Amino acid sequence: MTIFDLMQSAEITAYWETLIQDEPPYAAEELFPVDKKRGLDLKWIKGAKGLPVVLKTSAFDVAAIPRPRIGFEKLSTEMPYFKESKYIDEELRQELNMVLETGNQAYIDSVMNRVFDDEVELLRSARVSRERMRMMALTTGVVVMANNGQEFTYDYGIPNTNKMTVQTAWSNTQQSDPIEDIRTLKETIEDATGYTITRAMCNSTVWRQLRANEKIRQDIYAVKPIVGHLTDSMLREYISEQLEITIAINDKRYKDEAGQTQKFMPDETFVMFPSGNLGKTWFGTTPAESDLMTGTAANVSITDTGVAVVTAKKVDPVQVETIVSMICLPSFEGANGVGIIDTTP
């Protein structure tokens, strides 16, 4: 048995799929479930949903008055291509060969698991890239990426009326009125589109500002005198009663291309949206899937619906290269039902 026998794409994807079962889903994975199409082009219909209009009255024996269809905007773009690789170089290969020579399967498995942990870092990075795009779309309406000489900007066209900059910063817990800000934008969206806002998302920084807000605290204390601190459950119950909204707190982080830690849910942002899916996370067909699956040049496996994992031998220097690639972009059919509040003027 050689290192080439152990480092197969199918082994890496199987290891990843077992590993990921124990990890919690990202917040936007539910909002933008995965789907797949062939090629690079992504076309979707952005719904222009509106309030229902009453049926017009009519006299008998006359032709019906045609009603124009509710407008839809057809959007089209090319999905971005992501690709990176890792190598098992000659030095590491020699160390692995020494492990294989021991014949101790438990020892071999332990060492190979550490190697696989390193290899699936690329798959984890692909997962993070998908979540970053979804959360950019949700919290700003635009996906912007610039790296490795490539620049992409995708504007999903969230209406300006769905975006609010508050008059008084929520960090000013003595004078701001977050509940009224949320109520105003919620009603604006519902009046214009017919969407019913039922969910929202923020991070802990914004949540703490809500919990410390003087108007909220006085309102809660007036109804239910509290001994001690205002708890998260009390605040959730109050917001649900006042606004019929359930708030999720998202503090997940990632490292960007420069190695800087970033928040998926940015500070000073509160986003609200209706129930159900807001769009889809679309995968295209990578060149690896199109051209290498049926050949003998490399081993190719597909995981996470549309992520291609390729392992290939290199003869000089002797290496095993693992390449992870995907073509991916969220669609955002529900963009008109999303409201974004900038919590600082």
C-alpha positions as CSV (number, residue, x, y, z in Angstrom):
1,M,0.0,0.0,0.0
2,T,1.3,3.4,-1.0
3,I,0.3,7.0,-0.1
4,F,-1.4,7.2,-3.5
5,D,-3.7,4.4,-2.4
6,L,-4.6,6.1,0.8
7,M,-5.0,9.7,-0.5
8,Q,-8.0,9.2,-2.8
9,S,-10.6,11.8,-3.3
10,A,-13.3,9.4,-2.2
11,E,-11.5,8.8,1.1
12,I,-11.3,12.6,1.7
13,T,-14.9,13.2,0.9
14,A,-16.1,10.3,3.1
15,Y,-14.0,11.6,6.0
16,W,-15.4,15.1,5.5
17,E,-19.0,13.9,5.3
18,T,-18.6,12.0,8.5
19,L,-16.9,15.0,10.2
20,I,-19.5,17.5,9.2
21,Q,-22.4,15.6,10.7
22,D,-21.2,16.7,14.1
23,E,-21.0,20.3,13.3
24,P,-24.0,22.7,13.6
25,P,-25.3,24.3,10.4
26,Y,-24.6,27.9,9.6
27,A,-27.4,30.4,10.1
28,A,-28.0,31.1,6.4
29,E,-27.9,27.4,5.2
30,E,-31.6,27.1,6.1
31,L,-32.5,30.3,4.4
32,F,-30.7,29.5,1.1
33,P,-30.9,25.7,0.6
34,V,-28.6,24.1,-1.9
35,D,-29.4,23.2,-5.5
36,K,-27.4,22.6,-8.6
37,K,-27.4,23.3,-12.3
38,R,-25.1,22.8,-15.2
39,G,-22.6,25.4,-16.3
40,L,-21.8,28.9,-15.1
41,D,-24.8,31.0,-15.8
42,L,-27.3,31.7,-13.1
43,K,-30.7,33.1,-13.9
44,W,-33.5,33.6,-11.5
45,I,-36.8,35.4,-11.1
46,K,-36.9,38.1,-8.4
47,G,-40.4,38.1,-7.2
48,A,-42.2,41.4,-7.3
49,K,-44.9,40.3,-4.9
50,G,-47.5,42.8,-4.0
51,L,-50.7,43.2,-2.0
52,P,-53.7,41.5,-3.5
53,V,-55.9,43.8,-5.6
54,V,-59.7,43.5,-5.5
55,L,-61.4,42.1,-8.6
56,K,-63.1,44.8,-10.7
57,T,-66.8,44.7,-11.1
58,S,-68.3,44.2,-14.6
59,A,-71.5,44.4,-16.5
60,F,-73.0,41.3,-18.1
61,D,-72.3,40.4,-21.7
62,V,-69.1,42.5,-22.0
63,A,-65.5,41.4,-22.4
64,A,-63.4,41.0,-19.4
65,I,-60.9,43.8,-18.7
66,P,-57.4,42.4,-19.0
67,R,-55.2,42.8,-15.9
68,P,-51.5,43.1,-16.4
69,R,-49.4,40.5,-14.7
70,I,-47.5,41.3,-11.6
71,G,-44.0,42.4,-12.6
72,F,-41.1,40.0,-12.3
73,E,-37.5,40.9,-12.8
74,K,-35.4,38.3,-14.5
75,L,-31.8,38.5,-13.3
76,S,-28.8,36.8,-14.8
77,T,-25.2,36.6,-13.9
78,E,-22.2,34.3,-14.1
79,M,-21.3,32.4,-10.9
80,P,-17.8,32.8,-9.5
81,Y,-15.3,30.0,-9.6
82,F,-13.4,29.0,-6.4
83,K,-10.3,26.7,-6.5
84,E,-7.4,25.9,-4.2
85,S,-5.0,23.0,-3.6
86,K,-2.8,21.3,-1.1
87,Y,0.1,19.0,-1.5
88,I,1.6,16.1,0.3
89,D,5.2,16.7,-0.4
90,E,8.1,14.3,-0.6
91,E,9.2,14.9,3.0
92,L,5.7,14.2,4.4
93,R,5.4,11.3,2.0
94,Q,8.5,9.7,3.5
95,E,7.2,10.1,7.0
96,L,3.9,8.5,6.0
97,N,5.8,5.6,4.4
98,M,7.6,4.9,7.7
99,V,4.2,4.8,9.4
100,L,2.8,2.4,6.8
101,E,5.8,0.1,7.3
102,T,4.9,-0.4,11.0
103,G,1.8,-2.4,10.0
104,N,0.1,-1.0,13.1
105,Q,-3.4,-0.2,11.7
106,A,-4.4,1.9,14.7
107,Y,-1.3,4.0,14.4
108,I,-1.8,4.3,10.6
109,D,-5.4,5.4,11.1
110,S,-4.4,8.0,13.7
111,V,-1.7,9.5,11.5
112,M,-4.0,9.5,8.4
113,N,-6.8,11.2,10.3
114,R,-4.4,14.0,11.0
115,V,-3.5,14.2,7.4
116,F,-7.2,14.1,6.4
117,D,-7.9,16.9,8.9
118,D,-5.4,19.0,7.0
119,E,-6.8,18.1,3.6
120,V,-10.4,18.8,4.5
121,E,-9.4,22.4,5.5
122,L,-10.1,23.2,1.8
123,L,-13.6,21.8,2.1
124,R,-14.2,23.8,5.3
125,S,-13.0,26.9,3.5
126,A,-15.5,26.2,0.6
127,R,-18.3,25.9,3.2
128,V,-17.2,29.2,4.8
129,S,-17.1,30.9,1.3
130,R,-20.7,29.9,0.7
131,E,-21.9,31.2,4.0
132,R,-20.1,34.5,3.5
133,M,-21.9,35.1,0.2
134,R,-25.3,34.2,1.7
135,M,-24.7,36.5,4.7
136,M,-23.4,39.3,2.5
137,A,-26.6,39.0,0.4
138,L,-28.8,38.9,3.5
139,T,-27.2,41.8,5.4
140,T,-26.3,44.2,2.6
141,G,-28.1,43.0,-0.5
142,V,-24.7,42.8,-2.4
143,V,-22.0,40.2,-2.6
144,V,-18.6,41.7,-3.1
145,M,-15.4,39.6,-3.5
146,A,-11.9,40.7,-4.6
147,N,-9.0,38.3,-4.4
148,N,-6.3,36.7,-6.5
149,G,-6.8,39.3,-9.3
150,Q,-10.5,38.6,-9.5
151,E,-13.3,41.0,-8.6
152,F,-17.0,40.2,-8.4
153,T,-20.0,42.4,-7.4
154,Y,-23.5,41.0,-7.3
155,D,-26.3,43.4,-6.4
156,Y,-29.6,41.6,-5.6
157,G,-31.6,44.8,-5.8
158,I,-33.1,45.0,-2.3
159,P,-35.4,48.1,-2.6
160,N,-34.0,51.3,-0.9
161,T,-37.3,51.5,1.0
162,N,-36.4,48.2,2.7
163,K,-33.2,49.8,4.2
164,M,-33.3,52.1,7.2
165,T,-30.6,54.2,8.9
166,V,-31.8,55.0,12.4
167,Q,-32.1,58.6,13.7
168,T,-30.7,57.7,17.1
169,A,-28.0,55.0,17.4
170,W,-29.1,51.9,19.3
171,S,-25.9,52.2,21.3
172,N,-27.5,55.2,22.9
173,T,-29.6,53.1,25.2
174,Q,-31.1,56.0,27.0
175,Q,-32.7,57.8,24.0
176,S,-33.0,55.3,21.2
177,D,-36.2,53.5,20.4
178,P,-35.3,50.2,18.6
179,I,-38.8,48.7,18.9
180,E,-40.3,51.6,17.0
181,D,-37.5,51.5,14.4
182,I,-38.2,47.8,13.8
183,R,-41.9,48.3,13.7
184,T,-41.7,51.1,11.2
185,L,-39.6,49.2,8.7
186,K,-41.6,46.0,9.3
187,E,-44.8,47.8,8.4
188,T,-43.3,49.6,5.5
189,I,-42.3,46.2,3.9
190,E,-45.6,44.5,4.7
191,D,-47.6,47.5,3.3
192,A,-45.6,47.6,0.1
193,T,-45.1,43.9,-0.6
194,G,-47.6,41.8,1.4
195,Y,-44.7,39.9,3.0
196,T,-45.2,39.2,6.7
197,I,-42.0,39.7,8.6
198,T,-41.6,36.9,11.2
199,R,-37.8,36.5,11.8
200,A,-34.8,38.6,12.4
201,M,-31.1,38.3,13.0
202,C,-28.4,40.3,14.7
203,N,-25.2,39.6,16.6
204,S,-24.6,39.8,20.4
205,T,-23.4,43.4,20.2
206,V,-26.8,44.6,18.9
207,W,-28.7,42.1,21.2
208,R,-26.9,43.6,24.2
209,Q,-28.0,47.1,23.1
210,L,-31.6,45.9,22.9
211,R,-31.4,44.3,26.4
212,A,-29.9,47.5,27.9
213,N,-32.3,49.9,26.1
214,E,-34.1,52.1,28.7
215,K,-37.4,52.3,26.9
216,I,-37.6,48.5,26.5
217,R,-36.7,47.9,30.1
218,Q,-39.2,50.4,31.4
219,D,-41.9,48.9,29.2
220,I,-41.2,45.4,30.5
221,Y,-40.9,46.5,34.1
222,A,-44.2,48.3,33.9
223,V,-46.0,45.1,33.0
224,K,-43.9,42.6,34.9
225,P,-41.8,43.9,37.8
226,I,-38.5,42.1,37.7
227,V,-36.2,41.3,40.5
228,G,-32.6,41.2,39.2
229,H,-31.4,41.5,35.6
230,L,-33.5,41.5,32.4
231,T,-32.8,38.0,30.9
232,D,-32.6,37.0,27.2
233,S,-35.8,34.9,27.5
234,M,-37.7,37.9,28.9
235,L,-36.5,40.1,26.0
236,R,-37.4,37.5,23.4
237,E,-40.9,37.2,24.9
238,Y,-41.3,40.9,24.9
239,I,-40.2,41.3,21.2
240,S,-42.4,38.5,20.2
241,E,-45.4,40.1,21.9
242,Q,-44.7,43.5,20.5
243,L,-43.6,42.7,16.9
244,E,-44.4,39.0,16.3
245,I,-40.7,38.5,15.4
246,T,-38.3,35.8,16.5
247,I,-34.7,37.0,16.7
248,A,-31.7,34.7,16.1
249,I,-28.3,35.8,17.4
250,N,-25.5,35.0,15.0
251,D,-21.9,35.3,16.4
252,K,-20.2,33.0,14.0
253,R,-16.9,34.2,12.6
254,Y,-14.5,33.3,9.8
255,K,-11.0,34.4,8.5
256,D,-10.9,36.3,5.3
257,E,-8.3,36.0,2.5
258,A,-5.9,38.2,4.5
259,G,-6.2,36.1,7.6
260,Q,-8.3,38.7,9.5
261,T,-11.2,37.5,11.7
262,Q,-14.6,38.7,10.4
263,K,-18.1,38.4,11.6
264,F,-20.8,36.8,9.3
265,M,-23.4,39.1,11.0
266,P,-21.8,42.5,11.1
267,D,-22.1,44.9,14.0
268,E,-24.6,47.8,13.8
269,T,-26.9,45.7,11.6
270,F,-30.3,44.3,12.2
271,V,-31.9,42.3,9.4
272,M,-35.5,41.0,9.3
273,F,-37.2,38.7,6.8
274,P,-40.4,36.5,6.3
275,S,-40.7,32.8,6.9
276,G,-39.6,30.2,4.4
277,N,-36.6,30.2,2.0
278,L,-35.2,33.4,0.7
279,G,-33.4,31.9,-2.2
280,K,-31.1,29.0,-3.1
281,T,-27.4,28.3,-2.9
282,W,-26.7,27.3,-6.5
283,F,-23.8,25.2,-7.6
284,G,-22.6,25.1,-11.2
285,T,-20.6,22.3,-12.8
286,T,-16.9,22.6,-12.3
287,P,-14.4,21.7,-15.0
288,A,-13.2,18.9,-12.8
289,E,-16.6,17.4,-12.7
290,S,-17.2,18.0,-16.4
291,D,-13.9,16.7,-17.8
292,L,-12.2,14.5,-15.2
293,M,-14.9,12.3,-13.7
294,T,-14.8,9.8,-16.6
295,G,-11.1,9.8,-17.2
296,T,-8.0,8.3,-15.6
297,A,-5.9,11.5,-15.1
298,A,-7.1,12.0,-11.6
299,N,-9.6,10.8,-8.9
300,V,-12.6,13.0,-8.6
301,S,-15.4,12.9,-6.0
302,I,-18.3,15.4,-5.5
303,T,-19.4,16.4,-2.0
304,D,-21.7,19.0,-0.5
305,T,-23.9,18.8,-3.7
306,G,-21.4,20.5,-6.0
307,V,-17.9,20.7,-4.5
308,A,-15.3,18.8,-6.6
309,V,-12.4,17.1,-4.8
310,V,-9.6,16.0,-7.1
311,T,-6.5,14.0,-6.1
312,A,-3.7,13.6,-8.6
313,K,-0.2,12.1,-8.7
314,K,2.7,14.3,-9.5
315,V,5.9,12.6,-10.5
316,D,8.5,15.4,-10.1
317,P,8.6,16.2,-7.3
318,V,6.7,13.1,-6.1
319,Q,3.6,14.5,-4.6
320,V,-0.1,14.0,-4.1
321,E,-2.1,17.1,-4.9
322,T,-5.6,17.7,-3.6
323,I,-7.7,20.3,-5.4
324,V,-11.0,21.6,-4.2
325,S,-13.1,23.6,-6.5
326,M,-16.7,24.9,-6.8
327,I,-18.8,27.2,-8.9
328,C,-21.3,28.8,-6.5
329,L,-23.6,31.8,-5.9
330,P,-26.8,32.3,-4.0
331,S,-30.0,33.4,-5.7
332,F,-32.2,35.8,-3.8
333,E,-35.8,35.5,-5.0
334,G,-37.1,36.8,-1.6
335,A,-35.0,40.0,-1.6
336,N,-38.0,42.3,-1.7
337,G,-39.2,40.9,1.6
338,V,-35.9,41.6,3.5
339,G,-35.4,44.7,5.7
340,I,-32.0,45.9,6.8
341,I,-31.5,48.4,9.6
342,D,-28.2,50.2,10.1
343,T,-28.3,50.7,13.9
344,T,-26.0,53.8,13.9
345,P,-26.7,57.1,12.0
